[in-house]
Amino acid sequence: MTYESLNDALNECVKAAGGSKTVGYAIWPAKGVENAQRHLLACLNVDRAEKLGLDELVLVMRLARGRGCHAAMQYLAQELSYAEPQPVSMKDQADELQRKFIEATTQLQAMAEEIKRLNQASHLREVA
């Protein structure tokens, strides 16, 4: 789907993430549900001065991503002439982290063996 503005895409993200009450409260829990909702709606209204900060924007996008909505990311890619983004599944992320962990563990074991070998060689020289 094509969006005419970032606000259109963000509105789609907010809907997908559970609506303005849910998302507003997730961004600003200290404001309470009703005030957070009103503030979010003001931030998404092009005629109002209130705007989302970068961290708040990312949170909205993250909440929407969790519900399978990538509207804002797709809009940004389209607007900035990037290729269509491909979301990475949590399983793929976990698999990559596990691969890196195993690789790092293997390297640490090799280093420990080398330290042991060097210490033994050093000890043999001291005895001789």
C-alpha positions in Angstrom: 0.0 0.0 0.0 1.2 3.5 -0.8 0.8 6.3 1.8 0.7 10.0 0.9 2.5 11.2 4.0 4.4 9.9 7.0 1.4 10.9 9.2 -0.8 8.6 7.0 1.6 5.7 7.5 1.9 6.4 11.3 -1.9 6.5 11.6 -2.0 3.1 10.0 0.7 1.9 12.5 -1.2 3.3 15.5 -4.4 1.4 14.3 -2.4 -1.8 13.8 -0.7 -1.5 17.2 -4.0 -1.3 19.1 -5.3 2.2 18.6 -4.5 5.6 20.0 -5.3 4.8 23.6 -3.0 1.8 23.7 -0.2 3.5 21.8 -0.4 6.8 23.5 -0.3 5.1 26.9 2.7 3.0 25.8 4.6 6.1 24.8 3.6 8.3 27.8 2.4 6.1 30.7 2.8 9.0 33.2 0.2 11.0 31.3 -2.6 8.5 31.9 -4.6 6.8 29.2 -6.9 9.7 28.2 -4.2 12.5 28.2 -1.7 10.2 26.4 -4.3 9.5 23.7 -5.1 13.2 23.3 -1.4 14.0 23.0 -0.8 11.3 20.5 -3.7 12.4 18.3 -2.4 16.0 18.5 1.0 14.7 17.4 -0.5 13.0 14.4 -2.6 16.0 13.4 -0.7 18.0 10.7 -2.5 21.1 11.8 -1.2 20.9 15.4 2.3 22.0 16.6 2.8 18.8 18.7 5.0 16.2 17.0 6.5 12.9 17.9 10.1 12.8 18.9 12.4 10.4 17.2 12.3 7.9 20.1 8.5 8.1 20.2 8.4 7.6 16.4 10.6 4.5 16.7 8.4 3.1 19.5 5.2 3.5 17.4 7.0 1.8 14.5 8.2 -1.0 16.8 4.7 -1.5 18.3 3.2 -1.7 14.8 6.0 -4.1 13.6 5.0 -6.4 16.5 1.6 -6.6 14.9 2.9 -7.1 11.4 2.4 -3.5 10.2 5.4 -1.9 8.4 3.6 1.1 6.9 5.9 3.8 8.3 9.1 1.9 7.4 7.7 1.3 3.9 6.8 4.9 3.5 10.3 6.1 4.6 11.9 3.6 2.2 9.7 4.8 -0.7 10.1 8.5 0.1 13.9 8.2 0.3 14.3 5.9 -2.7 15.4 2.8 -0.8 14.6 -0.8 -1.7 11.5 -2.3 -0.1 12.5 -3.2 3.5 12.4 -6.9 4.5 11.6 -7.5 8.2 13.8 -10.0 9.9 11.9 -12.6 12.0 12.7 -13.0 15.7 13.7 -16.6 15.0 16.2 -15.4 12.4 17.6 -12.8 14.8 17.9 -15.5 17.5 19.6 -17.9 15.1 22.1 -15.2 14.1 22.9 -14.4 17.8 23.3 -18.1 18.6 25.7 -18.5 15.6 27.7 -15.5 16.9 27.7 -16.9 20.4 29.0 -20.3 19.3 31.7 -18.6 17.2 32.8 -16.4 20.1 32.8 -19.3 22.4 35.0 -21.3 20.0 37.4 -18.3 19.8 37.6 -18.0 23.6 38.3 -21.7 23.9 41.1 -21.4 21.4 42.6 -18.4 23.2 42.4 -20.3 26.6 44.3 -23.2 25.0 46.9 -20.8 23.6 47.3 -19.1 27.0 47.7 -22.5 28.7 50.3 -23.6 26.1 52.3 -20.4 26.5 52.2 -20.6 30.3 53.4 -24.2 30.2 56.2 -23.3 27.7 57.2 -20.3 29.9 57.2 -22.5 33.0 59.4 -25.1 31.3 62.0 -22.4 30.4 62.1 -21.2 34.0 62.8 -24.7 35.3 65.6 -25.3 32.8 
